[in-house]
């Protein structure tokens, strides 16, 4: 079961097309690696997502749903998505 981040940030000027093509990218928060983009949740436009699904955990994998508003930037060259705020991974494991 996936859950959204509890604190939503203001909408940033990010490249939503690049975010829509970010499957497989590494996801970092201000403290470092969080996980990997496992899927993209399409919005009104198929190339502009509302959220990304982030696979977290190595031995006990889970999916964390992260809204597009919580993304700081997308780096297609480095294949990374950076989040605005630190992620509480307990959100991914609570069900």
C-alpha positions as CSV (number, residue, x, y, z in Angstrom):
1,X,0.0,0.0,0.0
2,X,1.3,3.4,-0.8
3,X,0.8,6.6,1.1
4,X,1.5,10.2,0.1
5,X,4.1,12.4,1.9
6,X,2.3,14.1,4.8
7,X,3.7,17.6,4.2
8,X,3.1,19.1,0.7
9,X,5.4,21.7,-0.6
10,X,4.5,24.6,-2.8
11,X,4.5,23.8,-6.5
12,X,8.0,24.3,-7.9
13,X,8.9,25.0,-11.5
14,X,10.0,21.5,-12.4
15,X,10.1,19.8,-15.8
16,X,7.0,17.6,-15.6
17,X,7.8,15.9,-18.9
18,X,11.2,14.9,-17.5
19,X,9.5,13.7,-14.4
20,X,7.1,11.6,-16.5
21,X,10.1,9.9,-18.1
22,X,11.9,9.3,-14.8
23,X,11.2,5.6,-14.2
24,X,14.4,3.9,-12.9
25,X,15.9,7.2,-11.7
26,X,17.5,7.4,-8.3
27,X,15.5,9.5,-5.8
28,X,17.3,11.6,-3.2
29,X,16.0,13.8,-0.3
30,X,18.1,16.4,1.5
31,X,19.7,13.6,3.6
32,X,20.7,11.3,0.7
33,X,19.3,8.3,-1.2
34,X,15.6,7.4,-0.7
35,X,15.0,4.8,-3.4
36,X,14.2,4.4,-7.1
37,X,11.3,5.6,-9.3
38,X,9.3,2.5,-9.8
39,X,6.4,4.1,-11.6
40,X,4.7,7.3,-12.7
41,X,1.2,8.2,-11.8
42,X,-0.3,10.0,-14.8
43,X,-2.3,13.2,-14.4
44,X,-4.6,14.9,-16.7
45,X,-1.9,14.7,-19.4
46,X,-0.1,11.4,-19.8
47,X,3.3,13.1,-20.1
48,X,2.7,15.3,-17.0
49,X,2.5,13.1,-13.8
50,X,0.7,13.9,-10.6
51,X,3.1,11.7,-8.6
52,X,5.8,9.1,-8.8
53,X,6.0,5.8,-7.0
54,X,9.3,5.4,-5.2
55,X,10.5,1.9,-4.4
56,X,12.2,2.0,-1.0
57,X,13.9,-0.7,1.2
58,X,16.3,-3.5,0.3
59,X,15.2,-6.4,2.4
60,X,11.6,-5.2,3.0
61,X,10.7,-3.3,-0.1
62,X,7.7,-0.9,-0.2
63,X,6.3,1.8,-2.4
64,X,6.1,5.4,-1.3
65,X,3.9,7.8,-3.3
66,X,5.5,11.2,-3.8
67,X,3.5,14.1,-5.3
68,X,4.9,16.2,-8.1
69,X,4.7,19.2,-5.8
70,X,7.2,17.5,-3.5
71,X,9.9,17.2,-6.2
72,X,12.6,19.8,-6.2
73,X,14.1,19.0,-9.5
74,X,14.7,16.3,-12.1
75,X,18.2,15.6,-13.6
76,X,17.8,13.5,-16.8
77,X,21.6,13.5,-17.4
78,X,22.4,12.2,-13.9
79,X,19.1,10.1,-13.8
80,X,18.1,11.6,-10.4
81,X,15.0,13.0,-8.8
82,X,15.6,15.3,-5.9
83,X,12.9,15.9,-3.3
84,X,12.3,19.1,-1.4
85,X,11.9,17.6,2.1
86,X,13.3,14.7,4.0
87,X,11.2,11.6,3.6
88,X,9.9,9.7,6.7
89,X,10.2,6.1,5.5
90,X,7.7,4.9,8.1
91,X,5.0,6.3,5.7
92,X,6.0,3.6,3.2
93,X,5.6,0.8,5.8
94,X,2.5,1.9,7.6
95,X,-0.6,0.1,6.3
